[in-house]
Amino acid sequence: MENSSHSQAVEKMKKFIDEHLQEPITANDLAAAAGYSQYHTIRIFKKETGSPPFEYIRQKRLVSSAFELRRGERRVIDVALDFVFDSQEGFTRAFSNCFGISPKRFAKVPEPTGWLIPYRYLDRQNNKSEVCNMENKQTVIFTQIIERPARKLLFYPSKNAAEYYEYCEEIAADPPESLNGMHPWDYLCGIKKALYEPVGVWLPASMRPTKNGIYAHGVEVPADYSDDIPEGFKMIDLSPCKYLIFQGEPYNDEKYEEAVGTCMGNIAKFNPEVYGFAFDDNIAPKFQLAPMGWRGYIEGRPVKEIGNC
């Protein structure tokens, strides 16, 4: 009986959030909507959804702001203020971290053939696999086509790693001497001229240094980047290309492996031909952003156009 009342309270909170998404929302507002104390309200919301209420609100505002930016010629600052962000800078940072592209650039990109479309509507050739269940919830993957300009990839290669865990184990056992104990990821996070946030990459054979593994950590920098790099790091040129970006739903960090594994499995079954594209992992590295439960798992795969949808 208690679980039922908690679920009803959370649904009331979600309804209140939807109706007041463009207004300030306080813990007291949510408590009044749910009929519980502030402490109990926050506790049951996280228990029922896997996210604290204000992370949930933030995600909803970012998704809604993206649709608003796509809808017309509105200024980024106006959209930011509409969705209760204090400044354009704060909104840009949150939007970029969430979707991997700045709101200004996103607003200028021609309408992609389906942005923020649930996965179940995209992989039409295998209906039985369209919806995945995790704790009795649908797992939805959102998609976006983005363009990358000519640039360089600065990265620290592995010796034999083919995926994230192997890479971490290898670096822990043999850290780069040139960084004096600093992890390569921490060094990459400090690159001030970086175009985007650091990523884990799967390097195609044509871009992989001899006797190095497939997986590495790296960051994209401008095509004219010429700063000195520490010993052991590598730099390669990347040509302009398109990426199909996949983003899973937010998840509970305690269930990281299950959530990310399910999301990666769905991505592997996705057919990009519904967009008029084909995967082309030889033209650029496939990448994954640092997984953060509040924004979901994000992965990018290079694609080439094969004709109109």
N, C-alpha and C positions, 0 to 999 in steps of 0.2 A: 504493500500500500504506500509505503514511504517513497519507493522508487517512482511510482506513478505520480505522486504529488510533486516530486522533484522535477520530473520530465515536463509536467504541465507548467511549473514555475519557469523553467528554462524557455519553454515555447512562448510564454508571456513576455519574457525578457527579449527574446529574438524579435517578436512582433513590435515591441516598443522601440528597439534599436532600428528596425526597418522604417518605422514611421518618423523617427527623429534623427536619421543618419546625418542630416545637414545642420544639426543643432548640437550644442554642447550637451554631453550626457555624463552624469555623475553617478557615483556608487549609490548615492541616496535615491536617485531616479530609478535605478535598476531594482533596488530593494523594495521601493514602493510598487513597482510593476509586478514583482514576484510575490510580495506579501511576506517577506522574511527580513531578518536583520541584514545589514550590509555584509558582515562577516560570513553569515550562512549563505547569502546570495552568491558571493564570489566563489565560495567553496563548492556549492552544488553545480554552478555553471561550469567550472573547470572539470569537475568529476563527470558531468554529462557530455561535454563537448570535447574535452581534451585540451582546451585553451582557456586561459583567463579571459574574462569578458572584454577587457580593454584591448587585448590582442585581437580578439574576434572583431571588435568594432573597427579597429585600425585596418584590418584586412578587407572588411566590407567597404570601407570608405575608399581604399585604394582601387579596388575592383570597379566600384561605381564611378570613381573619378576617371578611370581609363575609358569607360564607355562614354562619359561626358566629353572627354577630349576628342574621341573619335567622331562624335556627333556633329561638331561644327567648328566655327572659327574663334572659339573663346580663348582668352589669354590664360596661360598657365597659372598666373597669380590669382585670377578670378576663380578658377576651378579649385585651387588650393584653399582659398578662403571659404568657398562654398562647403567644402568638406572638413571644415574646422581645423585646418592646419594653420599654425601661427605665422608661417612665412613661406615664401616660394622656395627658399633654400632648404628648409626642413622637409617640405613636400617633395622636392626633387630628389633629395637623398633617400627618403622612404620609398618613393616610386621606383627609383633606379635599383635599390636593393631588392625590391620585391619582384620586379619584372625584367631586370637586366637591360633596361633602356631608359633614358631620361624622358620625362613627360614631354619636353619640347621636341625632341627627336621623334618620339612616338606619334605626336600630333601631326607631324609633317610627312610621315611615311604614308604612301598611297594605301588605300584600303586593302589589307591582306585578305586572302581568300579564306577568312575565318579566323578571327582572333578571339580568344576566350570562348571556344566552343567545346562543350563537354566531349570527352573521348568517345563516349557511347554513340555519338552521332557521326563520328569520323571513320572508324574502322568498320565499314559496312559489309565487308566480305566475310566476317566471322562473327555473326550475331551472338553466338553462345559465349563469346569472350568479351562482349562489349562492356559488361559491368562486373567489377571485381568487388567482393565483399571482404571487409575487415571490421571485426566487431559489429557485424550487422549494418555496416554503413557502406554506401556506394563510394567507390574510389573514382574520382573524376580527374581527368588530366586536361589542362587547358593548353592551347597551342598558339603560336605566333610566328609569322615569317619576319625575319629581320635581315638587314644587309650590313655587312662588315666592309670597311674600306681597306685599301692596301695598308699593311701594318707589319709589325714584327712580333714574334713570340719570344720572350725571355723565359727560360725554364731551367730547372735543375733535373737532369735525366736520372733514371734509375739504371741499375745494371741488368736486372732481370724481371722487374715487376710488370705484371699485366693488369693490375687493378689496385684500388686504393689501399686495402689492408696490406698487401704485399709491399707496396711502396713505403708505408709507414714503418713496417718492420725493418725494411732494408735501411732506411735513414736512421732509425733508432740504433741499429747495430753498427752503422758506419757513417756518422755525421760528417758533413763537409768541414774540413780543417780550415778553409778560408773564412768561415763565418764565426770562428771562435765560440762555438757552442750554440749559436743561433740556428734555429730550424729554417730550412729554405723557405717554408711558407711565411714565416715571420719577416724574412728579408723581402719577399715579394710584396707583402702587404705594405711595406714602407716605400715602394717605388712611387715617387710623387708624380712622375709623368705618365703613369699607367692610364690607359684608356678606359679600362673597366676593372672590376674586382678580380683578384687572383682566382684561378680555376685549376681543377684537376683535368688533365688532357690525356687522350689516347692518340699517340702519334702514328700517322700512317707510315708505312715502310720507307716511302720516298723522303720523309722528313725526319727520320730517326737516325741519330748518329750511330756509326758502326759500333757494334758490341754494347748497345744500350737497350733497355727494356721498352715496352710499349707505353707504359704509364709514366706520367711525370706531373709535377706541379709547375705552373707557369703563370705569366700575366702578359696581356697584349699591350704593346707600347707603340708610339707613332712610328711611321715608316722611316723617319729621319733620326730616330733615336741613336745616339752615339756615345752615351755615357759608358764609362768603364764598368765591367761586370766582374764579380769575384771568380776566382779559379773554380772550375768545375761546372759553372753555368754555361748554357748554350744559347745562341740567338739564331733564329731563322726568319726569313722573309715569308709573309703570307699575302697572297693575292686577294683582291676583292672577291667576295663570295656571299651567298645567301645561307642563312641558317634557319632550320625549323627548331623553334624553342618549345620544349615541353615543360610544364609546371604542374606538379601534383598539388593536391589539397594540403592545407596545414595539418600537422600531425603532432601527437604527443611525443616529446623528445625521448621519453622512456621506452617508446616502441619504435625507435629509429630504424633498426635493421628490418623489421617487418614492413614498415611503411615505405621505406626506400626500395626494398626488394620488390614489393608489389608494383610500385610505380615503374621501376626499371623493366620489369617483366611486361607491363602493358606497352611501354614505349617500343620494346623489341618487336611487338606484334603489329605495330602501327603501319598502315599502308599510306605513304605520302602521295600516291598517285591521285587520291581524291582531291588534292590541291593542285595537280598538274606538275608535280615534282617527283624526283627520284633521289634517294640518298646517294651521296658521293663522298665517301670517307677518304678518298684520295686527294681531294682538293684542299682540305684543311683538317685540323685535328677535331675530333669529337670532344666535347668538354662537359664537365659538371661543376656547378657552383657549390660552394660550401653548404652542406645541408643545414637548414635551420627550420625547426618545427613550425614556427609561426608563418613562414612563407611557403613551406612545402619543398619537395625535391625539384631541382631545376636542371635540365640537361639540354644541350644544343648539339644538333647533328647537321653537317653541311649538306646542302641539297643543290641540285641543278634542275632547271626547267625542262620539261619534256613536252610542253604544249599546253593549250588552254584546257581548263577543267570542263 
